[in-house]
Amino acid sequence: MRRTIWIIFICLGWIISLAQNVRVEWLKQLEIPPKKNCRVPIFSPDGKYLSFEIHDNENAYLYLYDIATDRFVQLGKTEEAAQTGMFGTLTRRGTEFTGHITWWYDREEESLVFDFVHTPTFGRRVLYQGWIDEGESIEKFRNREFDTDVYEKYDRMRGITIVRYPGLSHKSVNGIPWVVFADKQSLYLFNHGRYDLPVKITSPTGLWADLMAQFSPDDRRLVFIRDSRENTDIGLITLRATSAGLSKINEELIISGKAIEVSPAWSPNGRWIAYFSDKGHSRNFSIWIYELETGKTYPVVDNVEVTEDRRQTPTWVGNYGLIFVRRDIKKGYPIMYYDLQTRREILVRTGTVNNLSTTVHQLSGREFLLAFTARGQENTEQEEYIWTKLYLAKLIID
C-alpha cells in the first residue's frame, strides 16, 4: 500500500514538473483609431510591426502599426485626407476593400516586403506590394494613394480580376519571393521578380473553390482549403524548385469528409498542421492536428471561437503549444494556452473579455509577443464592449 502511494506521488511530481506556467509580463492597449472594429492582427516576420484591418460595414481598411514608436498608419489616403472643396466636403469612393496582407523578410537587404489586396475599382481586387527598407519609417505610406511609387501594382495578369488571400514564400527562390493566391476558384503561383504571368496550379470543379494557401516553413509544400457551400476540405501541394522557379509536382486532399475543416496553419518546424474542424459537433469547432509524417489527425482542444471569415488560423506558440479563444460566454471568451507536451489548458490572464483574433511572435526561447483583439476589459461599462480594440502583451512560458 505504501509503495503504491509512493509511486502515485512520484507520478504526480513528474506531471507537475512538466506543467507549463504562462505569465503575462506586461500588457497594453494600443493606440489605434477609436470606435472602430479591429480585425486580423498579423506580426511582420521580424516582430517590429503589426498589420491589422479596420472593418466598417462592407468596407475594410488596412493599417500598419510600428511597435517601437507606438504609431500607426493607414495604407492609402484616409477619409480625412480625402476631404475636398471650400468646406472640406467628405468624398467617399464607395465600397472599398484593402486587406489580406502577407509578409516576407529579405535577409540580404534586411528589408520587409508585404503583399496585399486592394479594390481600385468596383468589381476588381488587385494584388499590390509595399516594402519597408532598413531604417525607413512607416510614415512613407501616410496619405499616399495606391498608384504612387511607394507601392507596386500587379494588375496585368492574364485577365485575373479578383485576387484573394495571397501568401508569400518564407525564403527566396532564385533571389526573389514567390506568392500564391486565389482568384474566384483556383490557386496561382506568381513570380514577383520577373513579372511573369501567374501559373494556375489547381482547377477545382463544380462549386468548389481553392483558397487560403500557405507555404510550409521550407517552402516545399502548400496547404490550402477546398471550399464549397456544404463542407470544406484541406489539401496539400508538393512543390519543386528549379532554375526556372517553382512548379507543382503533386496535389492531394489530406483531410476530407462531411465536416467543415478550415484555416490550416503550419507549425514552425513544419511537422504539423493545426486546423479548425466541426467534426462530430456541427458548427461547434475544435482544433485538430495533422501529422505530416504519419498522416494521423486528432483533436487537441474543444469548443473554440472561430473568426467570421475563418482567415485567422490556430495560433502556434513556437512548437510548444497553441493559443486560442475559448467559446464560453459566461467566462467572457477567455484566451487560453494549450501545451502539447503536458496536454494542459492554461488561462492567459489578460484582463480582457470578448476576445477574438490572436497572433504570436517568438522573441527568444520561451518569450513571445501576443497581439489580440477584444471588445472590452473586465469591470468596465457595457458600452465598452461594442468596439474591438487591439492589445499587445509579452508572454513567458516556463
C-alpha positions as CSV (number, residue, x, y, z in Angstrom):
1,M,0.0,0.0,0.0
2,R,2.8,2.4,1.0
3,R,4.7,1.5,-2.2
4,T,1.6,2.3,-4.3
5,I,1.1,5.7,-2.6
6,W,4.8,6.4,-3.1
7,I,4.5,5.6,-6.8
8,I,1.5,7.9,-7.1
9,F,3.4,10.7,-5.5
10,I,6.3,10.2,-7.9
11,C,3.9,10.3,-10.9
12,L,2.2,13.4,-9.6
13,G,5.6,15.1,-9.1
14,W,6.6,14.2,-12.7
15,I,3.4,15.6,-14.1
16,I,3.7,18.8,-12.1
17,S,7.3,19.2,-13.3
18,L,6.1,19.1,-16.9
19,A,3.3,21.5,-16.3
20,Q,3.7,24.9,-18.0
21,N,3.2,28.2,-16.4
22,V,2.1,31.1,-18.6
23,R,2.9,34.6,-17.3
24,V,1.8,37.9,-18.8
25,E,4.8,40.1,-18.1
26,W,3.2,43.2,-19.5
27,L,0.1,44.2,-21.5
28,K,-1.1,47.4,-23.1
29,Q,-3.9,48.6,-25.3
30,L,-2.5,50.0,-28.5
31,E,-3.4,53.5,-29.8
32,I,-5.5,52.7,-32.9
33,P,-8.5,54.5,-34.4
34,P,-11.2,54.7,-31.7
35,K,-14.7,53.3,-32.2
36,K,-13.7,51.0,-35.0
37,N,-13.8,47.2,-35.4
38,C,-10.2,45.9,-35.5
39,R,-9.6,42.5,-37.1
40,V,-6.9,40.1,-38.2
41,P,-3.7,41.3,-36.4
42,I,-0.5,39.8,-38.0
43,F,3.1,40.3,-37.0
44,S,5.8,41.1,-39.5
45,P,8.5,38.3,-39.6
46,D,10.9,40.4,-37.6
47,G,8.3,41.3,-35.0
48,K,8.7,45.1,-35.5
49,Y,5.3,45.8,-37.0
50,L,1.7,44.7,-36.7
51,S,-0.7,44.8,-39.5
52,F,-4.5,44.8,-38.9
53,E,-7.7,45.6,-40.6
54,I,-10.5,48.0,-39.7
55,H,-13.9,46.8,-40.8
56,D,-16.7,49.3,-41.3
57,N,-19.8,47.8,-42.7
58,E,-18.9,46.5,-46.1
59,N,-15.6,48.3,-46.2
60,A,-12.2,47.1,-44.9
61,Y,-9.1,49.3,-44.5
62,L,-5.5,48.1,-43.9
63,Y,-3.2,49.5,-41.2
64,L,0.4,49.1,-40.2
65,Y,1.5,49.6,-36.5
66,D,5.1,50.4,-35.5
67,I,5.6,48.7,-32.1
68,A,8.7,50.7,-31.2
69,T,7.3,54.1,-31.9
70,D,3.7,53.3,-30.9
71,R,2.4,54.8,-34.1
72,F,0.1,53.6,-36.9
73,V,-0.6,54.5,-40.5
74,Q,-3.5,53.6,-42.8
75,L,-2.5,52.3,-46.2
76,G,-4.0,54.6,-48.8
77,K,-5.4,58.0,-48.1
78,T,-7.6,58.3,-45.0
79,E,-11.1,59.7,-45.2
80,E,-9.8,62.9,-43.6
81,A,-7.3,63.3,-46.3
82,A,-9.9,62.8,-48.9
83,Q,-11.8,66.0,-47.9
84,T,-12.0,68.5,-50.7
85,G,-13.7,71.8,-51.5
86,M,-14.1,75.1,-49.7
87,F,-15.9,73.4,-46.7
88,G,-14.0,70.2,-46.8
89,T,-16.8,68.1,-48.2
90,L,-16.1,64.4,-47.5
91,T,-16.0,62.3,-50.6
92,R,-16.2,58.5,-50.4
93,R,-15.2,56.1,-53.1
94,G,-18.0,53.6,-52.4
95,T,-17.4,50.1,-51.1
96,E,-13.7,49.6,-50.6
97,F,-11.6,46.6,-49.5
98,T,-8.0,46.7,-48.6
99,G,-6.6,43.7,-46.7
100,H,-5.4,40.1,-47.0
101,I,-1.8,41.1,-46.1
102,T,1.1,38.7,-46.2
103,W,4.7,39.4,-45.2
104,W,8.2,38.4,-46.4
105,Y,11.6,39.3,-44.9
106,D,14.5,39.9,-47.3
107,R,17.5,38.8,-45.3
108,E,20.1,40.1,-47.7
109,E,18.7,43.6,-47.8
110,E,17.3,43.5,-44.3
111,S,14.0,44.9,-45.5
112,L,10.4,43.9,-45.3
113,V,8.1,43.2,-48.2
114,F,4.3,42.8,-47.9
115,D,1.6,41.9,-50.4
116,F,-2.0,42.8,-50.0
117,V,-5.2,43.1,-51.9
118,H,-7.0,46.4,-52.8
119,T,-10.1,47.4,-54.7
120,P,-9.1,50.2,-57.2
121,T,-12.5,50.0,-59.0
122,F,-15.8,48.3,-58.4
123,G,-15.7,44.6,-59.2
124,R,-11.9,44.2,-59.0
125,R,-9.4,43.1,-56.4
126,V,-5.8,43.7,-57.4
127,L,-2.5,42.5,-55.9
128,Y,-0.2,45.2,-54.6
129,Q,3.2,45.2,-52.9
130,G,4.8,47.5,-50.5
131,W,8.2,47.5,-48.7
132,I,10.0,49.0,-45.7
133,D,13.7,49.3,-46.1
134,E,16.1,49.2,-43.2
135,G,15.9,52.5,-41.3
136,E,12.7,53.6,-43.1
137,S,9.6,54.7,-41.3
138,I,6.0,53.7,-42.0
139,E,5.3,57.4,-42.3
140,K,6.3,57.0,-46.0
141,F,2.8,55.5,-46.5
142,R,0.8,58.2,-44.8
143,N,-1.8,59.8,-47.1
144,R,-0.2,58.2,-50.2
145,E,-2.5,56.8,-52.8
146,F,-2.0,53.3,-54.0
147,D,-1.0,54.4,-57.5
148,T,2.2,56.0,-56.3
149,D,5.9,55.0,-56.1
150,V,5.6,53.5,-52.6
151,Y,3.6,50.6,-54.0
152,E,3.9,48.1,-56.8
153,K,0.7,47.3,-58.6
154,Y,0.1,43.9,-60.4
155,D,-3.0,44.4,-62.5
156,R,-2.0,42.9,-65.8
157,M,-2.2,39.2,-65.0
158,R,-3.9,37.4,-67.8
159,G,-7.5,38.6,-67.2
160,I,-7.5,37.8,-63.4
161,T,-9.7,40.5,-61.9
162,I,-10.2,39.0,-58.5
163,V,-7.1,38.3,-56.3
164,R,-7.7,36.8,-52.8
165,Y,-5.7,35.5,-49.9
166,P,-2.1,36.0,-51.1
167,G,0.6,34.1,-49.3
168,L,4.3,34.9,-49.7
169,S,7.1,32.3,-49.5
170,H,9.4,32.3,-46.5
171,K,12.6,32.3,-48.4
172,S,13.6,33.4,-51.9
173,V,13.7,31.2,-54.9
174,N,16.4,32.4,-57.3
175,G,16.7,35.5,-55.3
176,I,13.1,36.6,-55.3
177,P,9.9,35.9,-53.3
178,W,7.0,33.9,-54.7
179,V,3.4,34.4,-53.9
180,V,0.5,32.0,-54.1
181,F,-3.0,33.5,-54.4
182,A,-6.6,32.5,-55.2
183,D,-8.9,34.0,-57.8
184,K,-12.6,33.2,-57.8
185,Q,-11.9,29.4,-57.8
186,S,-8.3,28.4,-58.4
187,L,-4.8,28.8,-57.0
188,Y,-1.9,30.5,-58.8
189,L,1.8,30.8,-58.3
190,F,3.3,34.2,-59.2
191,N,7.0,35.3,-59.6
192,H,7.4,38.8,-58.4
193,G,10.9,39.5,-59.6
194,R,10.5,38.6,-63.3
195,Y,6.9,39.8,-63.7
196,D,5.9,36.6,-65.3
197,L,2.2,35.7,-65.8
198,P,0.7,33.7,-62.9
199,V,0.6,30.0,-63.3
200,K,-2.6,28.1,-62.4
201,I,-1.8,25.2,-60.1
202,T,-5.3,23.9,-59.2
203,S,-8.5,23.5,-61.1
204,P,-11.4,22.6,-58.8
205,T,-14.7,21.7,-60.4
206,G,-18.3,22.5,-59.7
207,L,-19.0,24.7,-56.7
208,W,-15.6,24.0,-55.1
209,A,-13.0,26.8,-54.7
210,D,-9.4,26.6,-53.5
211,L,-8.5,29.3,-51.0
212,M,-6.1,30.5,-48.3
213,A,-2.9,28.7,-49.4
214,Q,0.2,28.9,-47.2
215,F,3.8,27.9,-47.8
216,S,5.4,25.4,-45.5
217,P,8.4,26.8,-43.5
218,D,10.7,25.2,-46.0
219,D,8.6,26.4,-49.0
220,R,8.4,22.8,-50.3
221,R,4.6,22.4,-49.8
222,L,1.4,24.4,-49.9
223,V,-1.5,23.7,-47.6
224,F,-4.9,25.1,-48.7
225,I,-8.7,24.7,-48.2
226,R,-11.1,23.4,-50.9
227,D,-14.4,25.1,-50.0
228,S,-18.0,24.6,-51.0
229,R,-21.4,25.5,-49.7
230,E,-21.7,22.3,-47.8
231,N,-18.3,21.5,-46.4
232,T,-14.6,22.3,-46.6
233,D,-11.6,20.0,-47.1
234,I,-7.9,20.6,-46.7
235,G,-5.4,19.9,-49.5
236,L,-1.6,19.7,-49.8
237,I,0.5,20.6,-52.8
238,T,4.1,19.5,-53.2
239,L,6.4,21.9,-55.0
240,R,9.7,21.7,-56.8
241,A,12.3,24.4,-57.1
242,T,14.3,24.6,-60.3
243,S,16.4,27.2,-62.2
244,A,13.1,28.3,-63.7
245,G,11.4,28.8,-60.4
246,L,8.6,26.9,-58.6
247,S,6.3,24.3,-60.1
248,K,3.8,21.8,-58.8
249,I,4.6,18.1,-58.7
250,N,1.7,16.7,-56.7
251,E,-1.7,17.6,-55.2
252,E,-3.8,15.6,-52.8
253,L,-6.6,16.1,-50.3
254,I,-5.3,15.1,-46.9
255,I,-8.5,15.8,-44.9
256,S,-11.9,15.4,-46.4
257,G,-15.4,14.4,-45.4
258,K,-18.7,15.9,-44.4
259,A,-17.2,18.1,-41.7
260,I,-16.1,21.7,-42.1
261,E,-12.3,21.8,-41.8
262,V,-10.7,25.2,-42.3
263,S,-7.9,27.6,-41.5
264,P,-4.8,25.3,-41.6
265,A,-1.6,26.7,-40.1
266,W,1.9,25.2,-40.2
267,S,3.9,24.6,-37.1
268,P,7.2,26.5,-37.2
269,N,9.1,23.2,-37.6
270,G,6.8,22.1,-40.5
271,R,5.9,18.8,-38.8
272,W,2.3,19.5,-38.0
273,I,-0.7,21.4,-39.4
274,A,-3.3,22.8,-36.9
275,Y,-6.8,23.5,-38.2
276,F,-10.4,24.1,-37.1
277,S,-12.9,21.3,-37.5
278,D,-16.6,20.8,-36.5
279,K,-16.3,17.1,-36.9
280,G,-18.8,15.4,-34.5
281,H,-20.2,18.8,-33.4
282,S,-21.8,20.7,-36.2
283,R,-20.8,24.4,-36.2
284,N,-19.0,23.9,-32.9
285,F,-15.3,23.9,-33.7
286,S,-12.3,22.2,-32.2
287,I,-8.6,22.5,-33.0
288,W,-7.2,19.4,-34.7
289,I,-3.7,18.5,-35.7
290,Y,-2.5,16.7,-38.8
291,E,0.9,14.9,-38.6
292,L,2.9,15.2,-41.9
293,E,5.0,12.1,-41.2
294,T,2.2,9.7,-40.2
295,G,-0.9,11.3,-41.8
296,K,-2.7,11.0,-38.4
297,T,-5.3,13.5,-37.3
298,Y,-6.6,14.1,-33.8
299,P,-8.4,16.8,-31.8
300,V,-6.5,18.7,-29.1
301,V,-8.8,21.5,-28.0
302,D,-12.6,21.6,-28.0
303,N,-15.1,24.5,-28.1
304,V,-13.0,27.2,-29.7
305,E,-14.1,30.5,-31.2
306,V,-13.5,30.8,-35.0
307,T,-13.5,34.2,-36.7
308,E,-16.3,35.0,-39.1
309,D,-14.3,34.6,-42.4
310,R,-12.0,31.9,-41.0
311,R,-8.9,33.7,-42.1
312,Q,-7.5,33.7,-38.6
313,T,-5.8,30.3,-38.2
314,P,-5.0,28.5,-35.0
315,T,-2.1,30.3,-33.3
316,W,1.1,28.4,-32.8
317,V,3.3,29.3,-29.8
318,G,6.6,28.1,-31.2
319,N,6.5,24.3,-31.4
320,Y,5.3,24.1,-27.8
321,G,1.6,24.8,-28.0
322,L,-1.3,26.8,-29.2
323,I,-3.1,30.0,-28.2
324,F,-6.9,30.0,-28.7
325,V,-10.1,31.7,-27.6
326,R,-12.5,29.6,-25.6
327,R,-16.1,29.8,-26.8
328,D,-17.5,30.4,-23.3
329,I,-19.8,33.5,-23.0
330,K,-20.1,33.1,-19.2
331,K,-16.3,33.4,-18.8
332,G,-16.1,36.2,-21.4
333,Y,-14.4,34.3,-24.2
334,P,-11.0,34.0,-22.5
335,I,-7.7,33.4,-24.2
336,M,-6.2,30.0,-23.4
337,Y,-2.9,28.3,-23.9
338,Y,-2.7,24.6,-24.8
339,D,0.6,22.8,-24.1
340,L,1.4,20.0,-26.5
341,Q,3.7,18.1,-24.1
342,T,1.5,18.2,-21.0
343,R,-1.8,18.4,-22.8
344,R,-2.9,21.1,-20.3
345,E,-5.1,24.1,-21.0
346,I,-3.9,27.2,-19.1
347,L,-5.8,30.5,-18.8
348,V,-3.8,33.5,-20.2
349,R,-4.7,36.3,-17.7
350,T,-5.2,39.3,-19.9
351,G,-8.0,41.0,-18.0
352,T,-9.9,41.4,-21.3
353,V,-13.3,40.0,-22.3
354,N,-14.9,39.0,-25.6
355,N,-11.5,38.2,-27.1
356,L,-11.4,37.5,-30.8
357,S,-8.3,37.2,-33.1
358,T,-4.8,36.2,-31.8
359,T,-1.3,36.2,-33.3
360,V,2.1,35.4,-31.7
361,H,5.7,36.3,-32.5
362,Q,8.6,34.4,-30.8
363,L,11.2,36.7,-29.3
364,S,13.7,34.2,-28.0
365,G,13.4,30.8,-26.3
366,R,10.0,30.8,-24.4
367,E,9.4,34.5,-24.6
368,F,6.7,35.6,-27.0
369,L,4.7,38.7,-28.1
370,L,1.0,38.2,-28.2
371,A,-1.3,40.5,-30.1
372,F,-5.1,40.1,-29.9
373,T,-8.3,41.9,-30.3
374,A,-11.0,42.2,-27.6
375,R,-14.3,44.1,-27.1
376,G,-13.6,45.2,-23.6
377,Q,-11.9,44.8,-20.2
378,E,-13.1,43.3,-17.0
379,N,-15.2,45.6,-14.7
380,T,-15.9,48.2,-17.4
381,E,-19.1,49.8,-18.7
382,Q,-21.2,47.8,-21.1
383,E,-20.8,50.2,-24.0
384,E,-17.1,49.4,-23.9
385,Y,-17.9,46.0,-25.4
386,I,-19.1,47.4,-28.7
387,W,-15.8,48.2,-30.5
388,T,-12.9,45.7,-30.9
389,K,-9.6,47.1,-29.7
390,L,-6.0,45.9,-30.3
391,Y,-3.8,44.7,-27.4
392,L,-0.1,43.7,-27.2
393,A,1.4,41.6,-24.4
394,K,4.6,39.7,-23.6
395,L,4.2,36.1,-22.6
396,I,6.7,33.9,-20.8
397,I,6.1,30.2,-20.8
398,D,8.2,28.3,-18.2
